[in-house]
Amino acid sequence: MVDEPTPLPDDAGPQPYDIVYLRPGNRHRIPADVPLTVADIPQDATGYVELHHQEDHPDYWDRAAGATLDEIAQVVRIRDGAVRSWTLTT
C-alpha cells in the first residue's frame, strides 16, 4: 500500500527553490513561458524575490531578475514528490 502524500502548506507567496513564471510584459522583458527559480527572499525587502535562470537556460550562471510579487504570475512548488501550482493574485 502506498502512503498518501502529505498536503503542502497553503502559502500564498513563493519560497526559495520554487519555480515561478513572470507576467507577460514584465519590466525585465523575460518571456512569460520562461521558468525561473526563486533563489532568495531578502529580509529587508518585503514582497521582493531574487530569481535565477534554470540550469538549461543559456544565461544560467547569471541572476535573472529581482521581481516583486506583482510581477509573478504563477508559482510551482515541488516538495517530497508532490507538485503544487497556483496563480498569485495581487
WORA-V975617 format. One record per pair of residues at least 4 apart in sequence whose ideal C-beta (glycine too) atoms are under 7 Angstrom apart, sorted by the first residue. I is the first residue (numbers start at 1). J is the second residue. Records with the same first field share a line. If there is no record, write none. Layout:
# WORA-V975617
I=J + J
This chain:
# WORA-V975617
5=80 + 81 + 82
6=80
8=77 + 79 + 82 + 84
11=15
13=69
14=18 + 20 + 38 + 49 + 72 + 75
15=38
16=38 + 39 + 40 + 41
17=37 + 38
18=38 + 75 + 76 + 77
19=35 + 36 + 37 + 76
20=36 + 38 + 51 + 72 + 74 + 75
21=32 + 35 + 73 + 74
22=26 + 28 + 30 + 32 + 67 + 71 + 72 + 73
23=32 + 71 + 73
24=32
26=30 + 71
28=65
30=34 + 64 + 65
32=73
35=54
36=51 + 52 + 53 + 64
37=51 + 52 + 54
38=49 + 51
39=50 + 51 + 52
40=50
41=49
42=48 + 50
47=68 + 69
48=66 + 68
49=67
50=63 + 66
51=64 + 65 + 67
52=63 + 64
53=57 + 59 + 60 + 62 + 64
54=60
55=60
59=64
67=71 + 72
69=88 + 90
70=90
72=88
73=87 + 88
74=85 + 87
75=85 + 86 + 88
76=83 + 85
77=84
78=83
